[in-house]
Amino acid sequence: MNSLNFRKDNRSVNVFKDNINDYTEREHIYGEALKFEIIKRGKCEVTVDDHGVDNSGGLIEGNLENYNPDKKFSINGKMKYVEIKTAPEYLENFYTFKVFSIQETLKNNGILALVQFKHYFLFGEKSMTWMLSNLEHKIYKGFSPNDIAIRVNTFHLDEFIKQKWILHRNWSKDTRIFLDNHQDILLREKLV
């Protein structure tokens, strides 16, 4: 399941390599943005470190050693793992997640951060557990063709917000300035 051929699915090695570099770059920027949000809104001390598989943006040709969440946040000295998922800006009605990614985030007692240029969602244990238990697990056309995934619709998100299972926020003004400085990276089209 973690071999290079499985992970790159139907992409060429060069396109896959470019995609990894692109995602790593975006995840780093959004990790910093989340740090700014926590500092600003929570008025606390925050550091962020890489925690995932590699985080250099380079291609790992062999099998992956782990599926750890991307970032390790220290918030007032308390550790929290965060898996960062970026979504194209045109997506508004649904979001698709790899099942194993949610499972690994839960296993690490982490948070799933779904980020877009204008806003973000933070999924906690209740929402991720519900998604794994109640949403169809399948391969979705147009999404990672080798990975079993789940699809969350906006009506699910609305219910999660109502139940206080997720947090949905627009980025704060200061964080928006930071993101605007990186919009060429964050808004560029993915290579296919």
N, C-alpha and C positions, 0 to 999 in steps of 0.2 A: 504493500500500500504506500510506502514512502520512497519508492525508487524514483529516479529521475524520470524515466519514461511514464510512470503513472502520474507524477506531479505535473509534467509539462503537457499532458493530455494531447490534444491535436496541434499544438503550437510547435514551431521549429525551436531548436535549442536557442537560437539567437533572439527570437521574439520572447521566449520564456525568460531568458536572462535579462532582457530589457524590462519585462514586466516586474520581475523580482526587484530590480533596482528601483523602478518607479514606485512600487508599493512600499518598499522600505523607506524611501525618501518621504513619501506622504505620511506614513505612520510616524516617522520621527517628528515631522512638523505638527501633526495633530496631537502627538504625545506632549509636546511643549505647550500647545494651545490648551489642552486639558489641565496641565500643571498651572498655567496662568489662571484658568477658571477657578480651580480649587483654592489657590492663593487669594484671589480677589473676592470670591463669594464666601469662602470659609474662614478667611483671615487666619490662615495657619501656615506653618512651615512645610514646604513640599520639595522633595527631590525626585527625579525620575532617572531610572537606569534601564538599559536594555536587558531583556530577560529571555527573549525568544530563541529561535534556533540559531541564528547567526547575526542578523541585523547589520551586516556590512553592506548589504545590497548585492553581494556576489552570489554566484551560482554554486550550490552544493551538488556535486555530481553523483555522489554515492547516496546511500540511504540516510534519511534524517535520523538524528540521534534522539530528538524529542519533539514535542508539539507544545512547548511551554507558551503561555501568554506572552505577548510582545514586550510589555513594559512592567517594571516593578516600581511602584510609587511608594515613597515613604512620606506619610502624612502625619506630622507631629510625632514622628518616630514609629508609627504603626505601619507595617508593610501591607500593601494591597496590590495584587496582580491585575493587570488590565490587558485584555485582548482588544486591539483596535481594528475595526472593520470600516473601510471606506466604501461609500456608495456613490455611483455617478449622480450628478446633480439633476439629471432628468428623471430619476426615480423618485416618485412621491407616493405611489399607491401600494407598493409592496417592497419587501427587502428579503433577500435569500441568504441563508447562512449554511455553511457546511456543518453537518451534524457533529463530526468528530471535534471541530473547533469549539463548539458549545460544550461538549462533554469534557474536553480538556480544561476549559475555563472553569467549569464547575468543580472538577477534580482539584484544581489549584485554589479553590475558594475565591475566584476572581470575579471581575466585572467585565462585561462586554460593552465596549463603547462603539456605537455606530455613529460615524461622523460624516458630515457633509459641510460644504463651505459656509452655509448660513446657520446651521444648527447641529445639535447632537442629542443622542439618546444614550442613557446609561442603564443597562439591563442588569438586574440583580438575580440572586438565586431563584426566587419564586417565578420570575418571568421566564428564565431559561429552562427551569424544570418543567413548567407548564408547556412551553413550546416543544420540548423533546417528547413529552407524554401525549400531546394532543394534536400536533400538526403532522401531516403526511410526510413521511421520509421517502424521498425519491430523487432521481436525477432530473434536473430541470433543464430543458432545452435553452441554450444561450448562456447557461451558467456552468461552471466547472464540470465538464462532461464525464469525469470519472468519479465524482464525489457525490455521495448521498447527502441531500440537503433538505432543509425545511424552508417554507416561504411564510413570512409574516405579513399580513395585510394591515392597512391603516386602521381598520376597525378593531384589530387585535391590539394595536398600539394604543388606541383611544381607551380601550378597556384596561390595559396595563397601567396607563396613567391614572385612570379613575381609581384603580385598586392600590395605587402607589407602589407598583411593582417595578416601574421604570421612572426615570427622570428625563424630561424633555425640556431642553433650553435652547434659546438662541444664544449665540456667542456674545459675550459682553463687548462693550465698545473697545476697550483696550485690546482684547484678544482679536477682535475684527481687524484692527490696524495691523497686528502681527500677521494674521492670515492674508490680508490684502497684499502685504509685502511678498507673499509666497504664492499668489494666485496663478502665476504662470505655471508652476509645478502642480498645484492642487486641481486646476481646471483643465489641464491638457488631456487630450483624448488618449485612451489606452491603445497600445499597439495590438493588433490582432494578426 
